[in-house]
Amino acid sequence: MTGRQLAGAPLLLDLRLTPHRSLKRHHFEKLCLFLVVVCGLASIRFWIIGAWPVVLFLLFDIFAIWLAFTINYRRGQAFETVQLSETDLIIARSNPNGETATWHFEPYWAKVSLETIGGEDNSLSISLHDKTVTLGMFLPPAERCNIARKIEDALKRWKTRSF
């Protein structure tokens, strides 16, 4: 059990799924500084030998790398939560732009599915009758397996609880 509560009921499961980013923001800043220095020195060399159009391409390269990492970090702000209380299984998805979507499931009838897509890839979903929510598409397959086990274990504990 966690210390957090949902509508006055203690949570039996409280997961927050976030995308993994291998390069921390301060390391990215150091990488950009390194690229600016290296490309700056190369630009001086190209300018001196009269190949000044190469300088424009070097500037474009630095800008493209900065833009790609900025978009990557922005997408990394997305997260999903899975919360199980005594009455509900609630899944919430928050996008980087602030939009959120929430799904409520009856825990007794909720079904956790981990389907193999191809090779080692898989898809984690929770369904109830005609409503299906896919979880953790930004997670690696092994982590989705662990999350599926945690949710299944929590639902089993919920079903065998005694009030």
C-alpha positions in Angstrom: 0.0 0.0 0.0 1.1 3.5 -0.6 0.5 6.6 1.4 -1.5 8.3 -1.3 -5.2 8.2 -1.3 -7.8 8.4 -4.0 -11.2 10.0 -3.0 -10.6 9.0 0.6 -9.8 5.4 -0.1 -6.2 4.1 0.4 -4.5 3.0 -2.8 -3.6 -0.7 -3.2 -1.5 0.0 -6.3 0.0 3.3 -7.4 2.2 3.2 -10.5 3.6 6.1 -12.5 5.0 5.1 -15.9 7.4 7.5 -17.5 9.6 7.3 -20.7 13.3 6.6 -20.1 15.7 9.2 -21.4 19.3 8.0 -21.5 20.9 11.4 -21.9 20.2 13.8 -19.0 19.5 17.4 -19.8 22.7 18.8 -18.3 24.7 16.3 -20.4 22.8 17.4 -23.4 23.8 21.0 -22.7 27.5 19.9 -22.5 27.1 17.9 -25.8 25.7 21.0 -27.5 28.5 23.2 -26.1 31.1 20.6 -27.4 29.4 20.6 -30.9 29.4 24.4 -31.0 33.1 24.6 -30.2 34.1 21.8 -32.7 31.8 23.2 -35.5 33.0 26.7 -34.7 36.7 25.7 -35.1 35.8 23.8 -38.3 33.8 26.8 -39.6 36.8 29.1 -39.1 38.9 26.7 -41.1 36.4 26.4 -43.9 35.9 30.2 -44.0 39.7 30.7 -44.3 40.1 28.3 -47.3 37.1 29.9 -49.0 34.5 27.1 -48.5 32.2 29.4 -46.6 29.0 27.6 -47.6 30.1 24.7 -45.5 29.6 27.0 -42.4 25.9 27.2 -43.2 25.6 23.4 -43.2 27.5 23.2 -39.9 25.1 25.7 -38.4 22.2 23.7 -39.7 23.6 20.5 -38.2 23.9 22.1 -34.8 20.3 23.5 -35.0 18.9 20.1 -36.2 20.6 18.2 -33.3 19.3 20.8 -30.8 15.8 20.6 -32.3 15.7 16.8 -32.2 16.8 16.6 -28.6 14.3 19.3 -27.6 11.5 17.4 -29.2 12.7 14.2 -27.5 12.8 15.8 -24.0 9.3 17.4 -24.6 7.9 14.0 -25.5 9.6 12.6 -22.4 7.2 14.7 -20.2 4.4 12.3 -20.9 3.4 9.8 -18.2 0.7 7.3 -17.3 -0.6 6.3 -13.9 -2.2 3.1 -12.8 -4.1 3.3 -9.5 -6.0 0.6 -7.7 -8.3 1.6 -4.8 -10.9 -0.5 -3.0 -13.5 0.5 -5.6 -11.8 1.4 -8.9 -8.9 0.7 -11.2 -8.0 4.1 -12.7 -5.7 4.6 -15.6 -4.7 8.2 -16.5 -2.6 9.3 -19.4 -1.0 12.8 -19.5 0.5 14.2 -22.7 3.3 16.8 -22.8 0.8 19.4 -24.0 -1.3 19.0 -20.8 -4.1 16.9 -22.2 -5.2 14.1 -19.9 -7.4 11.1 -20.4 -8.8 8.9 -17.6 -10.3 5.5 -17.7 -12.2 3.8 -14.8 -12.4 0.0 -14.6 -14.2 -2.3 -12.2 -11.2 -4.2 -10.7 -13.0 -7.6 -10.5 -13.7 -7.8 -14.2 -10.5 -6.0 -15.5 -8.3 -8.2 -17.6 -4.5 -7.6 -18.1 -3.2 -8.7 -21.4 0.4 -8.9 -22.5 0.4 -9.8 -26.2 3.5 -10.6 -28.3 3.6 -8.4 -31.4 6.6 -9.8 -33.1 10.0 -10.9 -32.1 10.6 -9.7 -28.6 8.2 -6.7 -28.8 4.9 -6.8 -26.8 1.8 -4.8 -26.0 0.3 -4.3 -22.6 -3.4 -3.5 -22.3 -6.1 -3.6 -19.7 -9.6 -4.3 -20.9 -13.1 -4.5 -19.5 -15.8 -5.7 -21.9 -15.5 -3.5 -25.0 -13.2 -0.9 -23.4 -9.4 -1.4 -23.9 -6.5 0.8 -22.9 -3.0 0.2 -24.1 -0.3 1.0 -21.5 3.4 1.9 -21.6 4.0 1.9 -25.3 7.1 4.1 -24.5 8.5 1.4 -22.2 10.9 -1.4 -23.3 9.3 -4.8 -23.6 10.9 -6.2 -20.4 9.6 -3.3 -18.4 6.0 -3.9 -19.8 6.3 -7.5 -18.6 7.2 -6.3 -15.1 4.3 -3.8 -15.0 1.9 -6.4 -16.2 2.9 -8.7 -13.3 2.6 -5.9 -10.8 -0.9 -5.0 -12.0 -2.0 -8.7 -12.1 -0.6 -9.3 -8.6 -2.4 -6.2 -7.3 -5.7 -7.3 -8.9 -5.3 -10.8 -7.4 -4.7 -9.3 -4.0 -7.8 -7.1 -4.5 -10.0 -10.1 -5.5 -8.9 -12.1 -2.4 -9.1 -9.2 0.1 -11.3 -9.4 3.1 -13.2 -6.3 4.4 
